[in-house]
């Protein structure tokens, strides 16, 4: 079993698969497009271009929810990143 499969067993909320876009704010002025692959009340799985390194904490906006979500990076696997909403 892979580490990300074990983490899936420990989740408190069920994630729903989606195909949506979002934008990540890195620093004060830089915005990066991302793809939201699944989402729950407590977090999401994002995909960004391979050359982008997401910081430990950042802002995410999307049409899936109102306003901004402050995100904490929890795991990375290839171009995908798992985040927790804080």
N, CA, C and O of each residue as an XYZ file, in Angstrom:
344
protein
N       0.846     -1.172      0.000
C       0.000      0.000      0.000
C       0.897      1.243      0.000
O       1.892      1.297      0.724
N       0.540      2.238     -0.814
C       1.299      3.478     -0.892
C       0.893      4.423      0.242
O      -0.186      4.290      0.820
N       1.772      5.376      0.547
C       1.511      6.308      1.638
C       0.228      7.091      1.418
O      -0.528      7.308      2.365
N      -0.037      7.525      0.169
C      -1.240      8.317     -0.065
C      -2.502      7.467      0.069
O      -3.569      8.017      0.341
N      -2.421      6.152     -0.110
C      -3.568      5.277      0.108
C      -3.871      5.135      1.598
O      -5.035      5.080      1.992
N      -2.838      5.077      2.417
C      -3.024      5.004      3.866
C      -3.654      6.294      4.363
O      -4.571      6.256      5.184
N      -3.171      7.450      3.871
C      -3.741      8.728      4.278
C      -5.222      8.805      3.930
O      -6.004      9.379      4.688
N      -5.620      8.234      2.791
C      -7.022      8.275      2.386
C      -7.904      7.550      3.398
O      -9.057      7.936      3.594
N      -7.391      6.523      4.033
C      -8.157      5.780      5.025
C      -8.364      6.586      6.298
O      -9.324      6.346      7.031
N      -7.464      7.553      6.576
C      -7.520      8.337      7.804
C      -8.302      9.645      7.656
O      -8.413     10.397      8.624
N      -8.845      9.936      6.473
C      -9.540     11.200      6.264
C     -10.819     11.269      7.081
O     -11.519     10.272      7.261
N     -11.109     12.472      7.571
C     -12.330     12.697      8.339
C     -13.526     12.940      7.428
O     -14.651     12.584      7.779
N     -13.299     13.541      6.262
C     -14.375     13.873      5.337
C     -14.185     13.145      4.019
O     -13.065     12.808      3.637
N     -15.285     12.909      3.333
C     -15.239     12.280      2.017
C     -14.941     13.350      0.987
O     -15.538     14.426      1.000
N     -14.013     13.045      0.093
C     -13.703     13.981     -0.981
C     -14.511     13.630     -2.215
O     -14.729     12.456     -2.514
N     -14.949     14.648     -2.924
C     -15.715     14.482     -4.158
C     -14.823     14.807     -5.338
O     -14.173     15.852     -5.360
N     -14.786     13.916     -6.322
C     -14.002     14.170     -7.529
C     -14.647     15.314     -8.307
O     -15.864     15.340     -8.490
N     -13.827     16.252     -8.761
C     -14.296     17.388     -9.557
C     -13.282     17.659    -10.662
O     -12.140     17.202    -10.601
N     -13.705     18.389    -11.647
C     -12.805     18.903    -12.676
C     -13.048     20.398    -12.742
O     -13.882     20.869    -13.515
N     -12.317     21.137    -11.929
C     -12.509     22.580    -11.825
C     -11.162     23.274    -11.871
O     -10.119     22.660    -11.649
N     -11.203     24.546    -12.160
C      -9.980     25.340    -12.161
C      -9.977     26.256    -10.947
O     -11.020     26.557    -10.368
N      -8.799     26.682    -10.584
C      -8.625     27.605     -9.482
C      -7.393     28.444     -9.731
O      -6.692     28.280    -10.730
N      -7.149     29.335     -8.811
C      -5.945     30.172     -8.869
C      -5.320     30.186     -7.487
O      -6.005     30.319     -6.473
N      -4.009     30.045     -7.474
C      -3.233     30.038     -6.239
C      -2.431     31.329     -6.177
O      -1.752     31.695     -7.136
N      -2.515     32.017     -5.041
C      -1.706     33.226     -4.856
C      -0.432     32.840     -4.133
O      -0.458     32.306     -3.025
N       0.680     33.122     -4.786
C       2.000     32.855     -4.213
C       2.646     34.206     -3.934
O       2.923     34.964     -4.863
N       2.883     34.507     -2.693
C       3.418     35.814     -2.342
C       2.325     36.865     -2.428
O       1.142     36.556     -2.283
N       2.725     38.110     -2.666
C       1.763     39.208     -2.690
C       1.123     39.418     -4.051
O      -0.025     39.855     -4.133
N       1.858     39.111     -5.132
C       1.367     39.489     -6.453
C       1.265     38.362     -7.465
O       0.569     38.518     -8.468
N       1.911     37.260     -7.253
C       1.952     36.211     -8.265
C       0.764     35.257     -8.119
O       0.523     34.716     -7.040
N       0.027     35.057     -9.212
C      -1.089     34.119     -9.275
C      -0.752     33.006    -10.253
O      -0.212     33.266    -11.328
N      -1.065     31.774     -9.890
C      -0.777     30.598    -10.704
C      -2.080     29.819    -10.889
O      -2.816     29.598     -9.927
N      -2.361     29.407    -12.121
C      -3.543     28.588    -12.383
C      -3.318     27.170    -11.886
O      -2.195     26.666    -11.903
N      -4.390     26.532    -11.444
C      -4.311     25.144    -10.993
C      -5.575     24.403    -11.392
O      -6.582     25.010    -11.755
N      -5.506     23.097    -11.320
C      -6.668     22.248    -11.549
C      -7.035     21.620    -10.204
O      -6.173     21.080     -9.511
N      -8.305     21.692     -9.841
C      -8.785     21.073     -8.611
C      -9.359     19.717     -9.006
O     -10.316     19.640     -9.777
N      -8.773     18.657     -8.476
C      -9.170     17.299     -8.877
C     -10.155     16.654     -7.912
O     -10.986     15.844     -8.326
N     -10.074     16.998     -6.645
C     -11.105     16.592     -5.690
C     -11.124     17.587     -4.540
O     -10.163     18.321     -4.312
N     -12.250     17.592     -3.815
C     -12.428     18.597     -2.767
C     -13.345     18.042     -1.679
O     -14.222     17.217     -1.938
N     -13.118     18.514     -0.463
C     -14.003     18.214      0.666
C     -14.132     19.490      1.483
O     -13.578     20.526      1.116
N     -14.854     19.419      2.578
C     -14.965     20.591      3.457
C     -13.616     20.974      4.047
O     -13.373     22.148      4.328
N     -12.737     19.998      4.235
C     -11.475     20.247      4.915
C     -10.251     20.376      4.045
O      -9.186     20.738      4.546
N     -10.361     20.085      2.719
C      -9.176     20.163      1.888
C      -9.448     19.813      0.446
O     -10.596     19.649      0.033
N      -8.362     19.699     -0.324
C      -8.496     19.433     -1.754
C      -7.205     18.827     -2.294
O      -6.160     18.847     -1.644
N      -7.319     18.283     -3.514
C      -6.150     17.804     -4.257
C      -6.024     18.687     -5.480
O      -6.939     18.770     -6.300
N      -4.873     19.351     -5.596
C      -4.614     20.294     -6.675
C      -3.534     19.768     -7.597
O      -2.676     18.988     -7.185
N      -3.583     20.200     -8.850
C      -2.512     19.918     -9.797
C      -2.042     21.250    -10.375
O      -2.845     22.055    -10.847
N      -0.737     21.465    -10.329
C      -0.137     22.674    -10.896
C       0.968     22.251    -11.858
O       1.407     21.101    -11.846
N       1.410     23.187    -12.687
C       2.493     22.903    -13.619
C       3.726     22.430    -12.849
O       3.989     22.900    -11.742
N       4.471     21.507    -13.432
C       5.599     20.863    -12.767
C       6.678     21.792    -12.251
O       7.354     21.461    -11.276
N       6.860     22.952    -12.879
C       7.937     23.849    -12.453
C       7.545     24.765    -11.298
O       8.372     25.540    -10.819
N       6.301     24.688    -10.848
C       5.810     25.543     -9.767
C       5.960     24.815     -8.430
O       5.456     23.704     -8.263
N       6.648     25.440     -7.491
C       6.762     24.920     -6.128
C       5.821     25.720     -5.236
O       6.008     26.919     -5.031
N       4.816     25.044     -4.714
C       3.877     25.733     -3.834
C       4.492     25.921     -2.451
O       5.173     25.029     -1.944
N       4.256     27.080     -1.841
C       4.761     27.300     -0.474
C       3.964     26.474      0.532
O       2.965     25.851      0.172
N       4.397     26.467      1.772
C       3.706     25.734      2.829
C       2.284     26.245      3.042
O       1.381     25.464      3.344
N       2.086     27.538      2.888
C       0.777     28.145      3.088
C       0.507     29.111      1.948
O       1.394     29.865      1.546
N      -0.727     29.095      1.418
C      -1.072     29.970      0.301
C      -2.579     30.158      0.235
O      -3.324     29.514      0.972
N      -3.027     31.046     -0.656
C      -4.434     31.363     -0.862
C      -4.916     30.668     -2.139
O      -4.219     30.672     -3.153
N      -6.119     30.067     -2.084
C      -6.744     29.428     -3.238
C      -8.098     30.080     -3.482
O      -8.877     30.272     -2.548
N      -8.382     30.422     -4.754
C      -9.711     30.896     -5.121
C     -10.242     30.004     -6.241
O      -9.477     29.485     -7.054
N     -11.559     29.835     -6.270
C     -12.200     29.008     -7.290
C     -13.687     29.328     -7.318
O     -14.236     29.865     -6.356
N     -14.332     28.994     -8.427
C     -15.780     29.152     -8.534
C     -16.517     28.108     -7.701
O     -17.731     28.209     -7.521
N     -15.798     27.102     -7.187
C     -16.422     26.060     -6.365
C     -16.870     26.567     -5.004
O     -17.736     25.964     -4.369
N     -16.284     27.677     -4.549
C     -16.625     28.220     -3.236
C     -16.516     29.730     -3.268
O     -15.861     30.299     -4.141
N     -17.163     30.376     -2.307
C     -17.113     31.832     -2.213
C     -15.853     32.282     -1.501
O     -15.392     31.633     -0.562
N     -15.313     33.371     -1.944
C     -14.163     33.954     -1.269
C     -12.884     33.164     -1.468
O     -12.737     32.401     -2.423
N     -11.973     33.368     -0.544
C     -10.657     32.729     -0.592
C     -10.571     31.630      0.448
O     -11.246     31.677      1.476
N      -9.740     30.644      0.175
C      -9.431     29.611      1.162
C      -7.935     29.674      1.444
O      -7.118     29.663      0.524
N      -7.593     29.740      2.713
C      -6.195     29.649      3.119
C      -5.863     28.163      3.179
O      -6.564     27.387      3.827
N      -4.792     27.776      2.499
C      -4.428     26.364      2.380
C      -3.071     26.089      3.005
O      -2.161     26.914      2.938
N      -2.951     24.918      3.612
C      -1.689     24.417      4.140
C      -1.322     23.178      3.326
O      -2.105     22.233      3.239
N      -0.141     23.187      2.736
C       0.301     22.040      1.943
C       0.563     20.858      2.866
O       1.297     20.988      3.846
N      -0.039     19.693      2.560
C       0.110     18.505      3.393
C       0.921     17.410      2.733
O       1.647     16.694      3.423
N       0.824     17.253      1.403
C       1.601     16.237      0.713
C       1.764     16.632     -0.753
O       1.000     17.438     -1.282
N       2.771     16.051     -1.397
C       3.008     16.246     -2.828
C       3.354     14.899     -3.441
O       4.061     14.091     -2.838
N       2.847     14.667     -4.651
C       3.162     13.464     -5.395
C       3.131     13.838     -6.871
O       2.059     13.993     -7.455
N       4.310     13.983     -7.472
C       4.372     14.448     -8.861
C       3.869     15.878     -8.955
O       4.321     16.757     -8.222
N       2.926     16.101     -9.866
C       2.384     17.452    -10.049
C       1.198     17.727     -9.138
O       0.644     18.825     -9.179
N       0.792     16.764     -8.317
C      -0.353     16.927     -7.441
C       0.059     17.288     -6.020
O       1.094     16.850     -5.519
N      -0.778     18.094     -5.392
C      -0.534     18.531     -4.015
C      -1.831     18.405     -3.222
O      -2.888     18.839     -3.680
N      -1.752     17.819     -2.051
C      -2.888     17.752     -1.153
C      -2.816     18.900     -0.177
O      -1.766     19.155      0.412
N      -3.943     19.607      0.001
C      -3.965     20.761      0.895
C      -5.071     20.614      1.921
O      -6.087     19.960      1.684
N      -4.848     21.235      3.058
C      -5.855     21.330      4.114
C      -6.294     22.787      4.182
O      -5.459     23.692      4.166
N      -7.607     23.014      4.258
C      -8.121     24.384      4.426
C      -7.989     24.751      5.897
O      -8.411     23.996      6.772
N      -7.394     25.927      6.169
C      -7.214     26.369      7.553
C      -7.904     27.704      7.781
O      -7.863     28.239      8.890
